[in-house]
Amino acid sequence: MIFYITMFSLMASIAMLVWFSAGQNPWRLLIGYSSISTRLLVGIVFIELVTRVDFISEVALLFLILNTSGTIIAAYYLGVRR
């Protein structure tokens, strides 16, 4: 069951990235990237709840910080480029 949920989430993420990156608007690509990163973060938290491994929460926190800072930096440079 978890395998099917994971595969569906992965396929939906890829479809969303392709759909958002199809146009010439770089903001749509940034939204797709941020959406996929958020889904990965939720998946990491879910894995922590299932496996009860303590250090995964630290990995999730690091991933959250890197994702947020990367999105902010990309949005800044997209705003400067206009």
Steps between C-alpha positions, in 0.01 A plus 500: 500500500777743593678410176196600294457827690867580449487419130184707453659794679814470289303484175285797606812699587660430165178587316473824698859596422450430128172695498648800683823505298327477162461876463760770471417648840781420749269574793292195409812285509584638844149411621541146367839465667365627831200267480715194438734598781207535738372155404844354563507666840161353591628162380807528723281581802274205412802268482607622843157421644499151347859401583534689830860594421602814689754659266259522206335805661835677488535411132147634441585824681818543294306427181235757600764768558674427169170491310378828646828681447532366144149613414559845647830542314344385172204735547738789575699444182185459294374829642828679426503368144167662417 
